Amino acid sequence: MTVPDPAAAGGALATRATERPVERPVERQQVERPSEPAGARPARWDVATLCGETGEAILVHKGEDYRLRITARGRLILTK
């Protein structure tokens, strides 16, 4: 089984099993983000404080209730 020359395939590589071109990964560039004004950081809450002794809190988003719960293993579950 022959593998096509990557240069002849427009820079795409071919796999031996299918001989279909496989695209090379695109190099990601760092995007410069504008600096945030002072005080624009998101609110930071301690989940244990938010959930209290019950380990649950009700969050309201657009009029809908969501339950945030701390599991026995210390993980978080958010349900509608």
N, C-alpha and C positions, 0 to 999 in steps of 0.2 A: 504494500500500500504506500503510495507516495503522498508526501505532504507538500502542498503548494508553498512557494516561496513567499514569506510575509511581505517582502517589498513589492512583489507583483500583485498582491491582493490589497494594495492600498494601505499597508501598515497593519492589517488584521492578521491575527494568527489563526492557524487551523489545528483542530484536534485530530489525532490519528483515528479515533473511533468513528467520527462522523464526517470529518473533513469540512465541516461548516466553519466559517470564520468566527472567531471569538474576539470581541472588541477588547482593546487594551484599556486598563484602568485610566481614567482621566486624572491628571494631577490636580489636586485641590489647592486653590490659592487662598491665602489668608485675606479675609475681607475686613477692611478697617471700619469700625463702627463708631458713630459719633458718641462722644462722652455724654454720660447722663448728668443732668443738673443735680446739684446737691439736694438730698431729700427725696430723690426719685427712685430709690431702691425699694424693692417689694417688702411688705411687712414680713417679719420673721417671728414665728410663734413656736414655742416648745410644745410638742404634741402631748406630752404627759400633762402639762398644765392646761392645755386646751380641752383634753378629754376628761380630766379630773379623775375622781375615784372610780367612776363607772367604766372608764376606758373607752367611752364613746362620746361623740359630739355630733350635733346636727348642724350642717352647714346649709345655708339658703343661697341658691344661685338662680336668678331670674324667676323667683317665686317658687322654685322647686326645692324640696328638702333632699339632702344627701347625708348619709350616715358615714362618719369616719370612725373606724373601730381599730383598736390595738388588739392583735391576736395574742394568744398565750405564748407564742414564740417571739413576740415583740415586733411583728410585721404590721403594716398598715393595710386596711381594706376600706375602699371608698365605694359605697353602693348607693343607688338611687332608691 
